[in-house]
Amino acid sequence: MTPLPTTAVAPQAAADFSAIKTRQKAAWASGDYAVIGTTLQIVGETLCEAADLRAGERVLDVAAGNGNATLAAARRWCEVTSTDYVPALLERARERAAAERLHGIDFREADAEALPFDDGSFDVVLSTFGCMFAPNAPRVAGELLRVCRSGGRIAMANWTPESFIGQVFKLIGRYVPPPAGITPPAQWGTRALLSELFEVGSSRIATGKRHFVFRYRSPGHMLEIFRGYYGPVLKAFAALDEDKQHALAGEFVALMEQFDAVRDGGLVIPSEYLEIVITRR
């Protein structure tokens, strides 16, 4: 096999990635992300179409969460391996696959920064709003390139900094500052970072902006769901005293109202994301 090209990004400055991941795992295991995650299923379907999946291809879903891209690939008769480092999220994906009678999916607990697979094991590697949260971006990119065969595809959906979710990250960061030395998740939704991470190991990087539309009954309803089930938001509120919780809730509602596309009693929020398909060199 051709030696794996190294990514152009230098190792990140001192950061305790092990401690950061321990806290992240606890955050994602709290609440029940699947309550929100299942609403994003259309992104997994769209990404599999962008990646032009073919029946029989070996597909790896990295940081799969509750399995949106996993299920989409299985529906296309691919040989799917679904990974996440939070066992509770994989269990939700297993339940969904069983309910839909999608057989033959290999669910495995695995860290995106140290994938337990041989070089070139997969034809296609997918990630929907997953890898972008790993603290060591260069390490993750190197692993995605390593396990993808030459000529294979790496396809991702990543929130952009300007998107509603990108602004949610920014808002939370003002109340609970992120650890130093990590790549902000929404930077994965920029062409600049993708070029730095993948250009050396790829022959082509195709990107396009898309929107996922969040639909809830009201800003209060969305706040209730995110605060109760979305681990990073749940943990952010839990870290604050009562006054700051109230202030964060007020700013969160104001942000929803700013992005609301209808303002007619329901809540409709388009959130931009970058769809990426990388062809492995």
C-alpha positions in Angstrom: 0.0 0.0 0.0 1.1 3.6 -0.7 2.5 5.1 2.5 -0.1 7.4 4.2 0.6 11.1 3.5 0.9 13.2 6.6 -1.5 16.1 7.1 -0.2 19.6 6.9 -1.4 20.7 10.3 1.3 20.6 13.1 0.4 18.8 16.4 -1.6 21.1 18.5 -0.1 23.0 21.5 -0.2 21.5 24.9 -3.6 20.2 25.7 -4.6 17.3 27.9 -6.6 15.5 25.2 -7.2 12.5 27.4 -8.9 14.6 30.1 -10.8 16.5 27.5 -12.2 13.4 26.0 -13.2 12.0 29.4 -15.3 15.1 30.0 -16.7 15.0 26.4 -17.7 11.3 26.8 -19.5 12.2 30.0 -21.3 15.1 28.3 -22.4 13.0 25.3 -23.5 10.1 27.6 -25.7 12.5 29.6 -29.3 13.2 28.6 -30.4 11.2 25.5 -28.9 12.7 22.3 -31.0 10.3 20.2 -34.1 12.4 21.0 -32.5 15.2 18.9 -30.2 13.1 16.7 -33.1 11.2 15.0 -34.5 14.4 13.7 -31.3 14.8 11.7 -31.8 11.6 9.7 -32.2 13.4 6.4 -28.5 14.6 6.7 -27.3 11.0 6.8 -29.4 10.2 3.7 -28.2 13.3 1.8 -24.6 12.6 2.7 -24.7 9.0 1.4 -26.1 10.3 -1.9 -23.3 12.9 -2.1 -20.8 10.1 -1.4 -22.4 8.1 -4.2 -22.5 4.9 -2.2 -22.7 1.6 -4.1 -24.1 -1.7 -2.9 -21.5 -3.9 -1.4 -19.0 -1.1 -0.5 -17.3 -1.3 2.8 -18.4 1.8 4.8 -17.2 3.1 8.1 -19.3 5.6 10.1 -17.1 7.5 12.6 -18.5 9.1 15.7 -21.8 7.7 14.5 -23.9 8.8 17.5 -27.3 7.3 17.1 -26.6 6.1 13.6 -28.1 8.4 11.0 -25.4 7.8 8.4 -25.0 4.2 9.5 -28.7 3.4 8.8 -28.6 5.4 5.5 -25.6 3.4 4.3 -27.2 0.1 5.3 -30.3 1.0 3.4 -28.1 1.2 0.3 -26.9 -2.4 0.9 -23.4 -1.5 2.0 -21.3 -3.4 4.5 -21.4 -1.0 7.4 -19.2 -0.6 10.5 -20.6 1.9 12.9 -18.3 3.4 15.6 -18.6 5.8 18.5 -16.7 6.2 21.8 -20.0 6.5 23.8 -21.6 3.0 24.2 -25.0 4.4 25.1 -25.2 6.2 21.7 -24.3 3.0 19.8 -27.0 1.2 21.7 -29.6 3.7 20.4 -28.3 3.0 16.9 -28.6 -0.8 17.4 -32.2 -0.3 18.5 -33.0 1.7 15.4 -31.3 -0.8 13.1 -33.2 -3.7 14.7 -36.5 -1.8 14.4 -35.9 -1.3 10.7 -34.6 -4.9 10.2 -31.3 -3.6 8.9 -29.0 -6.6 9.5 -25.3 -7.1 9.3 -24.2 -3.8 10.8 -21.0 -4.1 12.9 -21.4 -1.8 15.9 -18.0 -1.2 17.6 -16.9 1.2 20.4 -14.0 3.2 19.0 -12.2 6.5 19.4 -12.1 8.6 16.2 -8.5 9.5 17.1 -7.4 5.8 17.3 -9.5 3.7 14.9 -9.0 -0.1 15.4 -8.8 -0.9 11.7 -6.1 -1.7 9.2 -4.9 0.8 6.6 -7.2 1.0 3.6 -9.9 -1.1 5.2 -12.9 0.9 3.9 -14.1 2.2 0.5 -16.0 5.1 2.2 -15.7 6.8 5.5 -18.6 8.9 6.8 -19.2 11.3 9.6 -22.3 13.5 10.3 -21.7 16.1 13.0 -19.4 13.7 14.8 -15.7 14.0 14.0 -15.9 17.7 14.3 -16.2 17.4 18.1 -13.0 15.4 18.6 -10.4 17.6 20.4 -7.4 16.6 18.3 -8.3 17.5 14.7 -5.1 16.5 13.0 -5.1 13.1 14.6 -8.7 12.5 13.5 -8.0 13.6 9.9 -5.0 11.3 9.8 -7.1 8.3 11.0 -9.8 9.0 8.5 -7.2 9.1 5.7 -5.4 6.0 7.0 -8.4 3.7 7.1 -9.8 4.8 3.7 -8.4 3.0 0.7 -6.6 4.9 -2.1 -9.3 6.2 -4.4 -12.0 5.9 -1.7 -14.1 8.7 -0.3 -14.4 10.5 3.0 -17.7 12.3 3.4 -18.7 14.6 6.2 -21.4 17.0 7.3 -20.1 19.7 9.6 -21.8 22.7 11.1 -20.4 26.1 9.9 -19.3 28.8 12.2 -22.0 31.1 10.9 -24.8 28.6 11.3 -27.4 28.5 14.1 -25.6 25.6 15.8 -22.2 27.4 15.2 -23.6 30.4 17.1 -25.0 28.1 19.8 -21.4 26.8 20.4 -20.1 30.4 20.5 -22.8 31.4 23.0 -22.1 28.4 25.3 -18.4 29.1 25.1 -19.0 32.6 26.6 -20.5 31.0 29.7 -18.4 27.8 29.9 -15.1 28.5 28.0 -13.8 25.4 26.1 -10.4 23.9 27.0 -7.3 25.6 25.5 -5.5 24.0 22.6 -8.4 22.3 20.8 -9.9 23.1 17.4 -13.3 24.8 17.8 -15.8 22.2 16.4 -17.4 24.7 13.9 -14.0 25.2 12.2 -14.6 21.8 10.6 -17.2 23.6 8.6 -14.7 25.8 6.9 -12.8 25.1 3.7 -9.6 26.5 5.2 -9.3 23.9 8.0 -10.4 21.1 5.7 -7.6 22.0 3.2 -5.0 22.0 6.0 -6.2 18.7 7.3 -6.8 16.7 4.1 -5.1 18.4 1.2 -1.9 16.4 1.4 -3.7 13.0 1.5 -6.4 13.7 -1.0 -6.7 14.2 -4.8 -10.0 16.2 -4.5 -12.0 18.1 -1.9 -15.5 18.9 -2.9 -17.6 21.1 -0.6 -21.1 22.6 -0.7 -23.3 24.4 1.7 -26.6 22.9 2.8 -29.2 23.6 5.5 -30.8 21.4 8.0 -34.1 22.8 9.3 -34.8 22.5 13.0 -38.6 22.4 13.7 -40.0 22.8 17.2 -43.2 24.1 18.7 -41.6 27.2 20.1 -38.3 28.6 21.4 -39.3 27.4 24.8 -39.9 23.9 23.5 -36.5 23.8 21.7 -34.8 25.0 24.8 -36.5 22.3 26.9 -35.4 19.6 24.5 -31.8 20.8 24.1 -31.4 21.5 27.8 -32.8 18.1 28.8 -31.3 15.8 26.1 -28.4 17.4 24.3 -25.4 16.6 26.4 -23.1 19.6 25.8 -26.0 22.0 26.5 -27.2 20.0 29.5 -23.7 20.0 31.0 -23.2 23.7 30.3 -26.4 24.6 32.3 -25.3 22.2 35.1 -22.0 24.1 35.4 -23.6 27.4 36.1 -25.3 29.0 39.1 -29.0 29.9 38.9 -28.5 33.5 37.8 -26.2 32.5 34.9 -28.5 29.6 33.9 -31.3 32.2 33.6 -29.1 34.5 31.6 -27.9 31.7 29.2 -31.5 30.5 28.7 -32.5 34.1 27.8 -29.7 34.4 25.3 -30.5 31.0 23.9 -34.1 31.9 23.3 -33.1 35.3 21.7 -30.7 33.4 19.4 -33.6 31.1 18.3 -35.8 34.0 17.7 -33.1 35.7 15.6 -32.8 32.6 13.3 -36.5 31.8 13.2 -37.6 31.8 9.6 -41.4 32.0 10.2 -42.3 33.8 13.5 -45.9 32.5 13.3 -46.2 30.5 16.5 -44.1 27.5 15.5 -40.3 27.5 15.3 -38.4 26.9 12.0 -34.6 27.4 12.1 -32.4 26.6 9.1 -28.9 25.8 10.2 -26.1 25.8 7.6 -23.7 23.0 7.4 -20.8 22.1 5.0 -21.2 18.9 3.0 -17.7 17.5 2.2 -16.6 14.7 -0.1 -12.9 14.0 -0.1 -11.3 11.6 -2.6 -8.4 9.8 -1.0 -5.1 10.1 -2.9 
